[in-house]
Amino acid sequence: MALPLAKFGTLIIKQLAKPVANQIKRAVKENDTLSKMIRYPAQGYHRLEQKVRMNLLGWTGKVDVKPLSKEAAVDLGAELLGEFIIFSIAVTILYAETKRSQMKDRVKEEKQNARLQNLQDQINGLSVVLHDEIVENNKLVHLVDDLTEKINKMPMK
């Protein structure tokens, strides 16, 4: 049951985060300063992706990667930034849910510990009462024994 809920939660997170990511992508594409800042990481990602792809295909020689055009680099950078934002939101929500679950478990454990302590206190109280009753019972037994002894010593008429 938890797995379908996790998938559903992930889908909801993605759907809610997409508009935010799309807005940031648009802002990056429209702002020259942000475009310049995002191009360098996009080019690095492109080089890494191409080298990994060639290694997976079994290429052992040097890989010469042509840089992306400015527009393609900005598009790729904006896409990477959007995906990073979606991922960050998902991780934050999962972290918050984990903390909430831990807190819920801690509260449940504290309630259970308090209940167990209450039961232990009741047992201790009953133990004291039982001890007092045993002492009182022993006194009564001695009193009855003494009375029985006195009665037996009395002369019979």
C-alpha positions as CSV (number, residue, x, y, z in Angstrom):
1,M,0.0,0.0,0.0
2,A,2.9,2.4,0.7
3,L,4.4,2.0,-2.7
4,P,1.4,3.2,-4.7
5,L,1.0,6.1,-2.3
6,A,4.6,7.0,-2.8
7,K,4.2,6.9,-6.6
8,F,1.1,9.0,-6.3
9,G,2.8,11.5,-4.1
10,T,5.7,11.7,-6.5
11,L,3.4,12.3,-9.4
12,I,1.6,15.1,-7.4
13,I,4.9,16.7,-6.5
14,K,6.0,16.7,-10.2
15,Q,2.7,18.2,-11.3
16,L,2.9,20.9,-8.8
17,A,6.6,21.7,-9.3
18,K,6.4,21.8,-13.2
19,P,4.8,25.3,-13.3
20,V,7.4,26.7,-11.0
21,A,10.2,25.0,-13.0
22,N,8.7,26.3,-16.3
23,Q,8.5,29.8,-15.0
24,I,12.2,29.7,-14.0
25,K,13.1,28.3,-17.4
26,R,11.3,31.2,-19.1
27,A,13.0,33.7,-16.8
28,V,16.5,32.1,-17.5
29,K,15.9,32.3,-21.3
30,E,14.7,35.9,-21.2
31,N,17.4,37.2,-18.8
32,D,20.8,37.7,-20.5
33,T,22.7,37.5,-17.2
34,L,21.0,34.2,-16.1
35,S,21.5,32.9,-19.6
36,K,25.3,33.5,-19.4
37,M,25.4,31.9,-16.0
38,I,23.6,28.8,-17.0
39,R,25.5,28.1,-20.3
40,Y,28.7,27.0,-18.7
41,P,27.2,24.3,-16.5
42,A,25.1,23.2,-19.5
43,Q,28.2,22.9,-21.7
44,G,29.9,20.8,-18.9
45,Y,26.9,18.6,-18.7
46,H,26.8,18.1,-22.4
47,R,30.5,17.2,-22.5
48,L,30.1,14.7,-19.6
49,E,27.0,13.2,-21.2
50,Q,28.8,12.7,-24.5
51,K,31.8,11.1,-22.9
52,V,29.7,8.7,-20.8
53,R,27.6,7.8,-23.9
54,M,30.7,7.0,-25.9
55,N,32.2,4.9,-23.0
56,L,29.0,3.0,-22.8
57,L,29.1,2.3,-26.5
58,G,32.6,0.9,-26.0
59,W,34.6,3.8,-27.5
60,T,38.1,3.8,-25.9
61,G,39.7,6.6,-27.8
62,K,39.6,10.3,-27.1
63,V,36.2,11.8,-27.3
64,D,36.1,15.2,-29.0
65,V,32.9,16.9,-28.0
66,K,31.7,19.9,-30.0
67,P,30.2,22.6,-27.8
68,L,26.5,23.4,-28.0
69,S,25.3,26.6,-29.6
70,K,24.4,29.4,-27.2
71,E,20.7,28.8,-27.7
72,A,21.0,25.1,-27.2
73,A,23.2,25.6,-24.1
74,V,20.6,28.0,-22.6
75,D,17.8,25.6,-23.4
76,L,19.7,22.7,-21.8
77,G,20.8,24.7,-18.8
78,A,17.2,25.9,-18.3
79,E,16.0,22.3,-18.5
80,L,18.7,21.2,-16.0
81,L,17.7,24.0,-13.7
82,G,14.0,23.1,-13.9
83,E,14.7,19.4,-13.2
84,F,17.0,20.4,-10.3
85,I,14.2,22.5,-8.9
86,I,11.6,19.7,-9.2
87,F,14.1,17.3,-7.6
88,S,14.8,19.7,-4.8
89,I,11.1,20.2,-4.0
90,A,10.6,16.4,-4.0
91,V,13.6,15.8,-1.7
92,T,12.4,18.6,0.6
93,I,8.9,17.1,0.8
94,L,10.2,13.6,1.4
95,Y,12.5,14.9,4.1
96,A,9.6,16.8,5.8
97,E,7.4,13.7,5.6
98,T,10.2,11.6,7.1
99,K,10.6,14.1,10.0
100,R,6.8,14.2,10.5
101,S,6.6,10.4,10.6
102,Q,9.5,10.2,13.1
103,M,7.8,12.8,15.3
104,K,4.6,10.9,15.1
105,D,6.4,7.7,16.1
106,R,8.2,9.5,18.9
107,V,4.9,10.8,20.3
108,K,3.3,7.4,20.0
109,E,6.3,5.9,21.9
110,E,6.2,8.5,24.6
111,K,2.5,7.8,25.1
112,Q,3.2,4.1,25.3
113,N,6.0,4.7,27.8
114,A,3.8,6.9,29.9
115,R,1.2,4.2,29.9
116,L,3.7,1.5,30.9
117,Q,5.0,3.8,33.6
118,N,1.5,4.3,34.9
119,L,1.0,0.5,35.0
120,Q,4.3,0.0,36.7
121,D,3.3,2.6,39.3
122,Q,0.0,0.8,39.9
123,I,1.8,-2.5,40.3
124,N,4.2,-0.9,42.8
125,G,1.2,0.6,44.7
126,L,-0.6,-2.7,44.8
127,S,2.6,-4.4,45.9
128,V,2.8,-2.0,48.9
129,V,-0.9,-2.6,49.7
130,L,-0.4,-6.3,49.4
131,H,2.6,-6.1,51.8
132,D,0.6,-4.1,54.3
133,E,-2.3,-6.6,54.0
134,I,0.1,-9.5,54.7
135,V,1.5,-7.7,57.7
136,E,-2.0,-7.0,59.0
137,N,-3.0,-10.6,58.3
138,N,0.0,-11.9,60.2
139,K,-1.0,-9.7,63.2
140,L,-4.5,-11.0,63.1
141,V,-3.2,-14.6,62.9
142,H,-1.0,-14.0,65.9
143,L,-4.0,-12.4,67.8
144,V,-6.2,-15.3,67.0
145,D,-3.5,-17.8,68.1
146,D,-3.1,-15.9,71.3
147,L,-6.8,-15.9,71.9
148,T,-7.1,-19.5,71.1
149,E,-4.3,-20.3,73.6
150,K,-6.0,-18.2,76.3
151,I,-9.3,-20.0,75.7
152,N,-7.6,-23.3,75.8
153,K,-6.0,-22.4,79.2
154,M,-9.2,-21.4,80.7
155,P,-10.8,-23.9,83.0
156,M,-13.9,-25.6,81.6
157,K,-17.1,-25.5,83.7
